[in-house]
Amino acid sequence: MTPEVRPMHPDDIEPLRAILNDIIAAGGTTAHERPFTTEQFGAAYYHGPNHAAGFTVLDAKGRPAGFQHLGRDPNLPTGWLSVGTFTRRSPRVPGAGRALFAASRAWCEAEGIEAIDATIRADNTGGLAFYSSMGFQDYRVYPGVPLRDGTPVDRIAKVFRLGDPENA
């Protein structure tokens, strides 16, 4: 069964912030290294100037189990958005990421977006595999981006080109 996805709304901010902060605390799968306050989360993922769209995936009980955010990035070409996907670690919701991307892709197509960028830590093998399975292609490497403790970790930039026949 495909999980339910809907546009993110204000009541989602606190449960989604908790999910993201759990992911940050576990380490190794997000570029974020410090937990978000409610205000910081809202500004980053719901109402800030770089926010384009956000979608929430629900578990079988109707509770938020993760989200996908589409944002504007001045470092990307015109017509591109960046994407970030964060889902609950436990209990997992099978198909959550795929369902979120279907909603994000449909929104981008309706808005005339040309491409979606996902820039992922090179040590986040699960994230890299997820975006590859959605049809994203590697297009750039940012070598040795330092973590807060100074540890260098490459970032892999992947792109999904809307309208590409291979992504139909």
ABEGO torsion letter per residue (X at the ends): XBBBBBBBBAAAAAAAAAAAAAAAAAEGABABABBBBAAAAAAAAAABAABABBBBBBBAAGBBAEBBBBBBBAABBBGBBBBBBBBBAOBBBBGAAAAAAAAAAAAAAAAGBABBBBBBBAABAAAAAAAAAAGBBBABBBBGBBBAAGBBBBBBBBBBBBGBAAAX
